[in-house]
Amino acid sequence: MRRKVRNKKVAGRLRRHRSVRRRISGGADNPRLCVFRSLREIYGSLIDDETGQTLLTESTLSLRKSGLIMKGDKKDVSAIAGESLGKKALEKGISSVVFDRAGYKYHGRVKAFSDGARKAGLKF
C-alpha cells in the first residue's frame, strides 16, 4: 500500500520499509519483531504475518504508564522496553524472531531495543 507523504525523510523511510518487507516475513513459530520509533517513544510488536495477528506489543509509553520507567535517556529506556518485550515473549513460548527495523537505521534506539530483547533471551 502506497501513501503520499509530503515529508522527504518519512517517505524515504517508508520506501525502505517496503523494500525490507518484501524480503522478510514472520510466522507463528518465528514471528516478526517490528519496531516503530516516534520522537518520544519506541514501540515493538511481534506479528504473525501468516494470520495477520499481532501476538504481543510493548512500548516505552506503556512502561511509563505502569510506573516501571520514570525518567532516563531514550536509549536506556528503549533497552528496558526491548528487555520487557523479550521476557513477555519467552513467557508466551516465543524464543526466536525475525527483526524488522521498519526502514530505520540500525543504530541508537533501534539497536538498543533489539539488544535489550536479545539480553532477555530472544534469538534473531
C-alpha positions, 0 to 999 in steps of 0.5 A, spaced: 500 500 500 502 506 497 501 513 501 503 520 499 507 523 504 509 530 503 515 529 508 522 527 504 525 523 510 518 519 512 517 517 505 524 515 504 523 511 510 517 508 508 520 506 501 525 502 505 520 499 509 517 496 503 523 494 500 525 490 507 518 487 507 518 484 501 524 480 503 522 478 510 516 475 513 514 472 520 510 466 522 507 463 528 513 459 530 518 465 528 514 471 528 516 478 526 519 483 531 517 490 528 519 496 531 516 503 530 520 509 533 516 516 534 520 522 537 518 520 544 517 513 544 519 506 541 514 501 540 515 493 538 510 488 536 511 481 534 506 479 528 504 473 525 504 475 518 501 468 516 494 470 520 495 477 520 495 477 528 499 481 532 501 476 538 504 481 543 506 489 543 510 493 548 512 500 548 516 505 552 509 509 553 506 503 556 512 502 561 511 509 563 504 508 564 505 502 569 510 506 573 516 501 571 520 507 567 520 514 570 525 518 567 532 516 563 535 517 556 531 514 550 536 509 549 536 506 556 529 506 556 528 503 549 533 497 552 528 496 558 522 496 553 526 491 548 528 487 555 520 487 557 518 485 550 523 479 550 521 476 557 513 477 555 515 473 549 519 467 552 513 467 557 508 466 551 513 460 548 516 465 543 524 464 543 526 466 536 524 472 531 525 475 525 527 483 526 524 488 522 527 495 523 521 498 519 526 502 514 530 505 520 537 505 521 540 500 525 543 504 530 541 508 537 534 506 539 533 501 534 539 497 536 538 498 543 531 495 543 533 489 539 539 488 544 535 489 550 530 483 547 536 479 545 539 480 553 532 477 555 533 471 551 530 472 544 534 469 538 534 473 531 
